[in-house]
Amino acid sequence: MDASGPGVIPVALSSASVYPLTVTDTFAFAQDLGYDGVEVMVTNNAVSQDPGRLNVLKEQYEQPILAIHAPTLLLTQQVWGKAWTKIERSAAMAVEVGARTVVTHPPFRWQTGYAEEFPEGITRIAEEYGVEIAVENMYPWKVRGREAKAYLPHWNPVPEPYEHVTWDFSHAAIAEMDSYEEIRRLGSRLAHVHLTDGTPNGKDEHLLPGQGQQRCAEALGHLADTGWNGVVAVEVSTRRARGAGEREEWLAETLRFARTHLRH
């Protein structure tokens, strides 16, 4: 499939979708199943942090790297040092491997300095490196039934002054948001999509699309109808898969869902 053809929205496989397998496995699955490329989430895994090794994998498996996910998860706090260093190194690596988009999460409230300067800082870095830095929608944290303000300025990027946004259906489910309506509202600010699904039960489930309550099919159809020029990255949880065979079936099923509703 030529992902660069007119009107064709590429479908990438996120390395998060093969966890606990490796980045190398992501490239192998993507090639075997016919994905248009990969999204690399930077983690404690050494390969995910090494642009030279990623470029070797890109050539070996003939899978372009379409996005880099910066190490902004709680689990990756020790990767690449301080918060701004994480963003800068992710942008630099995106340039080196040929990825257009860097996905990042909104800052945590306790990240003093970084949080207050975040909108201006990511704009500066994006312009310096010539990449899109797309801020992902998150969800409210609740403690004993009450929302704890974990993010600054907010977990919802839609009303914030971010030029580029990543939309995640599983996170939207936790926040009880309608992804179809929010994607329409974002318009040209939507740069990247994490295709998955979820239910409003407070758990970040990352279900296969169609297994939850989000309007995934309608949202993808809207992107196709409007000539959207971003990337849809599959980010589903396959941790409970019984071996590589079932994991491959789930990833193939999600790719079919994406292409059906993107009308490839």
DACOR-V177530 format. One record per residue. N is the residue number from 0. SS is DSSP state (~ for helix, > for strand, _ for the rest). PSI is psi as a letter, one per 30 degrees, with the letter a starting at -180 (NA if undefined). Layout:
n: {N | N}
ss: {SS | SS}
psi: {PSI | PSI}
This chain:
n: {0 | 1 | 2 | 3 | 4 | 5 | 6 | 7 | 8 | 9 | 10 | 11 | 12 | 13 | 14 | 15 | 16 | 17 | 18 | 19 | 20 | 21 | 22 | 23 | 24 | 25 | 26 | 27 | 28 | 29 | 30 | 31 | 32 | 33 | 34 | 35 | 36 | 37 | 38 | 39 | 40 | 41 | 42 | 43 | 44 | 45 | 46 | 47 | 48 | 49 | 50 | 51 | 52 | 53 | 54 | 55 | 56 | 57 | 58 | 59 | 60 | 61 | 62 | 63 | 64 | 65 | 66 | 67 | 68 | 69 | 70 | 71 | 72 | 73 | 74 | 75 | 76 | 77 | 78 | 79 | 80 | 81 | 82 | 83 | 84 | 85 | 86 | 87 | 88 | 89 | 90 | 91 | 92 | 93 | 94 | 95 | 96 | 97 | 98 | 99 | 100 | 101 | 102 | 103 | 104 | 105 | 106 | 107 | 108 | 109 | 110 | 111 | 112 | 113 | 114 | 115 | 116 | 117 | 118 | 119 | 120 | 121 | 122 | 123 | 124 | 125 | 126 | 127 | 128 | 129 | 130 | 131 | 132 | 133 | 134 | 135 | 136 | 137 | 138 | 139 | 140 | 141 | 142 | 143 | 144 | 145 | 146 | 147 | 148 | 149 | 150 | 151 | 152 | 153 | 154 | 155 | 156 | 157 | 158 | 159 | 160 | 161 | 162 | 163 | 164 | 165 | 166 | 167 | 168 | 169 | 170 | 171 | 172 | 173 | 174 | 175 | 176 | 177 | 178 | 179 | 180 | 181 | 182 | 183 | 184 | 185 | 186 | 187 | 188 | 189 | 190 | 191 | 192 | 193 | 194 | 195 | 196 | 197 | 198 | 199 | 200 | 201 | 202 | 203 | 204 | 205 | 206 | 207 | 208 | 209 | 210 | 211 | 212 | 213 | 214 | 215 | 216 | 217 | 218 | 219 | 220 | 221 | 222 | 223 | 224 | 225 | 226 | 227 | 228 | 229 | 230 | 231 | 232 | 233 | 234 | 235 | 236 | 237 | 238 | 239 | 240 | 241 | 242 | 243 | 244 | 245 | 246 | 247 | 248 | 249 | 250 | 251 | 252 | 253 | 254 | 255 | 256 | 257 | 258 | 259 | 260 | 261 | 262 | 263}
ss: {_ | _ | _ | _ | _ | _ | _ | _ | _ | _ | > | > | > | > | ~ | ~ | ~ | ~ | _ | _ | _ | _ | ~ | ~ | ~ | ~ | ~ | ~ | ~ | ~ | ~ | ~ | ~ | _ | _ | _ | > | > | > | > | > | _ | _ | _ | _ | ~ | ~ | ~ | ~ | _ | ~ | ~ | ~ | ~ | ~ | ~ | ~ | ~ | ~ | ~ | ~ | _ | _ | _ | > | > | > | > | > | _ | _ | _ | _ | ~ | ~ | ~ | _ | _ | _ | _ | _ | _ | ~ | ~ | ~ | ~ | ~ | ~ | ~ | ~ | ~ | ~ | ~ | ~ | ~ | ~ | ~ | _ | _ | _ | > | > | > | > | > | _ | _ | > | _ | _ | _ | _ | _ | ~ | ~ | ~ | ~ | ~ | ~ | ~ | ~ | ~ | ~ | ~ | ~ | ~ | ~ | ~ | ~ | _ | _ | > | > | > | > | > | _ | _ | _ | _ | > | > | > | _ | _ | > | > | > | _ | _ | > | _ | _ | _ | _ | _ | _ | _ | _ | _ | _ | _ | _ | _ | > | > | > | > | ~ | ~ | ~ | ~ | ~ | ~ | _ | _ | _ | _ | ~ | ~ | ~ | ~ | ~ | ~ | ~ | ~ | ~ | ~ | ~ | > | > | > | > | > | > | _ | > | _ | _ | _ | _ | _ | _ | _ | _ | _ | > | _ | _ | _ | _ | _ | _ | _ | _ | ~ | ~ | ~ | ~ | ~ | ~ | ~ | ~ | ~ | ~ | _ | _ | _ | _ | _ | > | > | > | > | _ | _ | _ | _ | _ | _ | _ | _ | ~ | ~ | ~ | ~ | ~ | ~ | ~ | ~ | ~ | ~ | ~ | ~ | ~ | ~ | ~ | ~ | ~ | ~ | ~ | ~ | _ | _}
psi: {k | j | f | f | l | k | g | k | j | k | j | l | k | k | f | f | f | g | k | g | a | l | e | e | e | e | e | e | e | e | e | e | f | g | l | f | a | l | k | j | k | k | a | f | k | e | e | f | f | j | e | e | e | e | e | e | e | e | e | e | g | h | j | l | j | f | l | k | j | l | i | g | l | e | f | g | f | f | k | g | b | l | e | e | e | e | e | e | e | e | e | e | e | e | e | e | f | g | k | f | k | k | k | l | l | l | l | k | e | f | i | k | e | e | e | f | g | e | e | e | e | e | e | e | e | e | e | e | f | h | l | k | j | j | k | k | k | b | l | k | k | k | j | h | f | k | k | k | i | f | l | k | f | l | f | j | f | e | f | l | h | k | e | k | k | k | k | k | e | e | e | e | e | e | f | h | l | j | e | e | e | e | e | e | e | e | b | f | f | j | f | k | k | j | k | a | l | l | l | i | g | g | k | i | e | h | l | k | k | f | f | a | g | l | i | e | e | e | e | e | e | e | e | e | f | g | h | k | g | a | k | j | k | k | i | l | k | g | e | g | k | i | l | e | e | e | e | e | e | e | e | e | e | e | e | e | e | e | e | e | f | f | h | NA}
